[in-house]
Amino acid sequence: MSSEKLLGEERRNLLLDKLMKADQPITGGELATFASVSRQVIVQDISLLKAKNHPIIATSQGYVYLENNQKKNQLIERIIACNHIPEQTKEELTIIVDHGVFVKDVIVEHPVYGDLTASIRVGNRNEVEEFMKKINQHNASYLSQLTEGLHLHTLQADTIEKLDRACADLSKAGFLVKEDF
């Protein structure tokens, strides 16, 4: 991109095009450099694009245009219930990704706001490390702390067997909530 600053709608259209063509998340900083604007302008542009119903989400790795990924990957999804202390988050995520399973999100049920969902989007050990690094850098709390450790994850894999093996290992580790009632 040139060093000439792009204005308004033209910039948002170029950002949208870049996100739609991307095979991986793009950071706000990369988009800011691309458009020769500040990171804050990118945050505002992304908000405006979301307001126009573009399926863009912010992940710990950067921005993702969802329809791209969903069309490319016809994956099997499974929602699982887990319970553990915050210090076991890395272990939980690593067990999952080591089976070739992608962790899409975390969901908790808040007494006031109802279901709260946060994008995690990790699929390998490196992405787990980056996610944990960001949690620590920002001294962020885990959503599961709102529910004494109880949370859901949406998992995605290309085979049911991968999901089954990940769930079996989560159960062995004591993280999977069992249906004992």
PyMOL commands that set and color helices and strands:
alter all, ss='L'
color gray80, all
select helices_A, chain A and resi 8-21+28-35+39-51+66-72+86-97+125-137+143-147+160-172
alter helices_A, ss='H'
color red, helices_A
select strands_A, chain A and resi 56-59+62-65+76-83+102-110+114-122+150-157
alter strands_A, ss='S'
color yellow, strands_A
deselect
rebuild
show_as cartoon
